[in-house]
């Protein structure tokens, strides 16, 4: 059975695990031709072997503009076009602002915010040509900031601001901009946290609820990008039922 994603070309960043991996598999299952990018190339090769159809594995560091441009170019060279960008790469290094290791701030800003901007910048000429879709994976932290997640939240608020400005610039040219804001998802994201207290708090929070699965977010991505061209699903907030904030 054909779907609206048959033959569409998608680039997914941060595809080596979690939401990115699940999204790449879900889009492939819907008939899309998928390029997967991340720093962990070995994981990408394993993911490509699980796919319903050919996947292009690309070693990609979103903080490096040359790497980003090369990944976009390789996708277009292999598949002939680019219809959808899924900006998913991100890190979460929560901790108190007082006494913080500010190199972690830099890492979050460069990966979460600048990385998504760089990827949009590189992909946009192709997406304008195809009247494509840009999907930004944000977070509930992009709506509600909380203690010990100030810089992470700042990056996600920044994604929201950037995406809305982008939407206003390109929607009349047929490019749709989507923000997906997941709540607590069972992924490796919290494993990046270096502060032991914050690590324990994240684990306790996860244990207190029925967390979302990466596949739940992937389903939302498929829904949003699979809408008819005249329908723009600009924002999806998706939390576990048990998550209060």
Buried (B, 14 or more C-beta within 10 A) or exposed (E): EEEBBEBBBBBBBBBBBBBBBBBBBBBBBBBBBBBBBBBEEEBBEEBBEEBBEEBBBBBBBBBBBEBBBBBBEBBBEEBEBBBBBBBBBBBBBBBEEEEBEEEBBEBBBBBBBBBBBBBBEBBBEBBEBBEBBBBBBBBBBBBEBEEBBBBBBBBBBBBBEBBBEBBEEBEEEBBBBBBBBBBBBBBEBBEBBEBEEBBEBBEEEBEEBEBBBBBBBBBBBBEBBBBEEEEBBEBBBBBBEEBEE
